[in-house]
Amino acid sequence: MSLKEPVVHKAGRFDKGAVGEVDPITTEVVRHALNSAANQMKRALVRTAFSPIIYEVLDFAVAIYDDKVRLLAQAPSLPLFMGTLNFCIAEAVRNAGGPEALAPGDALIYNWPFGTGSHPQDVAIIMPVFHDDDELIGYTAIKGHWLDIAAKDPYCTDTTDVFQEGTIFPGVKIYKRGELNDDIFRMVLANSRVPDMVRGDLDAQVTGCRVGARGFKEVVERFGLETCRAAVENMFDHGEAIVRSYFDRIPDGRYVGHGEMDDDGISDASIPFEVALEISGSDVRIDFSAAPEAREGPV
């Protein structure tokens, strides 16, 4: 895949006929157990990170996904990252050769903006999770802001192409079957003005992903894979019903929001934009057709 080819990932759903039924109480226990695993990921990251951007500002996202790249659990952090983390996982795995190229103990490093949805300094670590060491059941992922990755400046606001913003890690294995990939690791550190800080945050992200993977596997081992999958379907159905009940209270119509950015970092011209929300019953359509065209600067 060319790095210049963004790919839209469409998450799949399990065939409901392929999983059994599970009662609401078990569903809630599974849901809270998965949320607990995600919160453990967050605590491990915050307690071991070297950069205050991570442990004070909380400029990161941590989450657990199933093998269809559907969100199972997350810990409160930066909402901006959460909406794009599934695309990030899908693209990192695709660049690494697909799910079949993954093994227990692997960890991918990825920061290409067309996949992550943010600038290259937001680096993601993605770890596949296996049941009984042979069946891929999902992923744990942490995306966090690194202090420096060899961009033209430690923090860029006036770049005109992505390559001025630092080193690109295109979905390569920083760990292979639990062993550090020393060649990739040394390249990561060589491309930073603050290698010790970057090393500490990388280690913290890997640690957090491992904690989440362990928690995820414990839930599956406790309840069984089929019960967990059935509970997940219940979680998604209940979540959709709740959200639709909120939307259904909004009067049908088209709602338009306007805004304006001061500039794009290159020119002084302001950037007006408009986003429309169309409500029809419990269905919602977001219209971005009045959004501005691509800009010269890093907007």
ABEGO torsion letter per residue (X at the ends): XBAABBBBBBBBBBBAAABBBBBAAAAAAAAAAAAAAAAAAAAAAAAABABAAAAAAGBBBBBBBBAAGBBABBBBBBAAAAAAAAAAAAAAAAAAGEAAABBBGBBBBBABAAAAGBBAABBBBBBBBBBGGABBAEBBBBBBBBABAGBABABBAABABAAAAEBBBAGBBABBGGBBBAAAAAAAAAABABAAAAAAAAAAAAAAAAAAAAAAAAAAAAAEAAAAAAAAAAAAAAAAAAAAAAAAABBBEBBBBBBBBABAGABABBBBBBBBBBBBEABBBBBAAABBBBBABBX
